[in-house]
Every structure is written in structure tokens, then in C-alpha cells.
Amino acid sequence: MTIIKKDIHRNTHVGLFMLATDRFVLVPEYLEEDEVEEIARTLKVDPVPARVSGTSLIGVFAAGNSNGVIFPYIAREDEVENLREHGIDVLIIKDVPTALGNLIAANDRGTIISKSIRAENAQKIAEFLGVEEYRHMNVAGSELAGASIVATNRGFLAHPNTTEEEMKVLKAVFGAEGATTTVNYGDPFVRTAVVANSHGVIVGDDTTPVELMRIEDILG
């Protein structure tokens, strides 16, 4: 398991710009070749340059697992077609919130979907991702369930305000052990600064040694 610290154009919130699964990682189109190679080498999956609604904020707008990616309705047709050309299925969700990456956390077994997404769309998302378990719920007192959780097939990290009862639910949904932590020197929204799959982890450059040890214990 490889763990590296990184920034994206001096922004240590690396999770805002990427989406990783055990099959692929979506990366901003503007990254230099050596950066893309480092990401691919760490996560041991094929990198796919992408954008959503003309932006590089892939981790904010997109969610998914090895079975496919969920885009908001504001995504452009060429952006969707780009992923499909790389063999990645795409589901377009028409709902009021568009920052789906902040609202959905998933691994290959389960998904947590924020209550700010309509129930009928939550069910569509779960079916598209092909998961065994899903819950339509908020986490740690926040609608930002996707920003509050990083889930891989090996384990998950959660917002430090996640309750014991919520942790039990997350363990059942993801089929893995997890722990609460902060990242990037105290940021409770772990997804904003962690990009991870079963093979590797990329964390924001401001992540402290104590936080890094916590992350490695769970995802490593």
C-alpha cells in the first residue's frame, strides 16, 4: 500500500479534484504528465483525464465506484462521452443539488446517500452502483455525507462528529472497518483531502503525521 502527500496547483484539498475507484481514477485534464503518472503509480489504476460542467472539481460534482460514475445534470455531453469512451458507465442525476461528490460516499459494496437527494434518485443511484447495501441518510449532523466519508473496499474514514450509531451503520453498509479522523491539519470533511482506493492513498500536503498514521491504520 502506497501513501503519498500531494497538492494540486498548491491546493492541498486534493479530494476536490479527483475520484478514485479500484478500476480507474478521474484526474483534471490540466495536470502535467509526471503528476498523472505519480497518481496512477500510487493508486495502481488507469488515469482518465476528465472535467465536470467545464470545471476540474471532479471530486465535488462526481461520485461512483468500480461500476460507474454519477454526474449531475449540468455535466456536458462531451464530458459524459469522454468517460464512456474509456469504458466507464455514467448515470446522470437530475436533482436540485449538483455537488454529488459532496453528497454520496460509496465503495463496491455499499453507498451512503445524503437526504438532500430525493429518495427516488437515491434508489436509482444505488441500483446503478450495483451495491448490496445503501442508506439514505445524513452523517455527523451534516447533509454533506460524501464530503464526510472516504470509503474504499478496505476501510473507511469519517467526520469526527460521526456518532457511534452512525459508525455501526457505515460498517454494515461498506462491509469494512472504519474510524473517525481529521485531515489537512484539522479539516473534519475527510473527503476533501483524501483520494483513495484499495491500492493506495493520496492525502493533502497539510495532513499531519498523527492524521497520516490514523489514515494508514484504516485504509492501509
HELIX and SHEET records of a PDB file:
HELIX    1   1 VAL A   14  LEU A   16  5                                   3    
HELIX    2   2 GLU A   33  LEU A   43  1                                  11    
HELIX    3   3 ILE A   58  PHE A   61  1                                   4    
HELIX    4   4 GLU A   77  GLU A   85  1                                   9    
HELIX    5   5 LEU A  100  ASN A  102  5                                   3    
HELIX    6   6 ALA A  119  LEU A  129  1                                  11    
HELIX    7   7 ALA A  145  SER A  148  1                                   4    
HELIX    8   8 GLU A  164  PHE A  174  1                                  11    
HELIX    9   9 VAL A  190  ALA A  193  5                                   4    
HELIX   10  10 PRO A  209  LEU A  219  1                                  11    
SHEET    1   A 3 THR A   2  LYS A   6  0                                        
SHEET    2   A 3 GLY A 200  GLY A 204  1                                        
SHEET    3   A 3 VAL A 194  ALA A 196 -1                                        
SHEET    1   B 3 LEU A  19  ALA A  20  0                                        
SHEET    2   B 3 PHE A  24  PRO A  28 -1                                        
SHEET    3   B 3 ASP A  46  ALA A  50  1                                        
SHEET    1   C 3 ALA A  63  ASN A  65  0                                        
SHEET    2   C 3 GLY A  68  PRO A  72 -1                                        
SHEET    3   C 3 VAL A  90  ILE A  93  1                                        
SHEET    1   D 3 ILE A 104  ALA A 106  0                                        
SHEET    2   D 3 GLY A 110  ILE A 113 -1                                        
SHEET    3   D 3 GLU A 133  HIS A 136  1                                        
SHEET    1   E 3 ILE A 149  ALA A 151  0                                        
SHEET    2   E 3 PHE A 156  ALA A 158 -1                                        
SHEET    3   E 3 GLY A 178  THR A 180  1                                        
END                                                                             
